[in-house]
Amino acid sequence: MLRPDPAGRPRLIEIRDNLIDRIAEAKREGWLGEGEGLETSLAGANDKLVQMDAATARAASAVDLGMPTFNQIAGRATDT
């Protein structure tokens, strides 16, 4: 599975906008098959944008793993 690079987001937005224009043209001209193929490509572009946004959000959020205390990491040996 390929992960889209967030740096390519502006180019993908440009491609998506172009696809929207081409779909409108296909509908206007009555090119039904062409329009369906372009709609599939548009769905893929939108999915990639969602993936990019999710990756950016994950990278921006920090996860606090905490600092273990000595008692949590040291073994205990007791005589009973």
Steps between C-alpha positions, in 0.01 A plus 500: 500500500642836401477789741447836338754767590337801671738727309312407182167625633487821289558301181233245595251781567580635154438154351173466692378838377592406144307174534193689620520726192544202270203319655284808442617511138428128452147543636442806283620317187317177585813285538355262758783245505765768523314666787480174696872438461578852612271461803702193602820701472341784699405258779861376510634855518261584783604185687867596469425848633327344802804274554732801481292694751492203738878451473559870566269491803676191638842658454389821672360329807736390775443193710605514864639160590583610852816438697510176696597524865786302648257267678333414169821405324715350778455142607427436865661233710371457853564235764188380670 
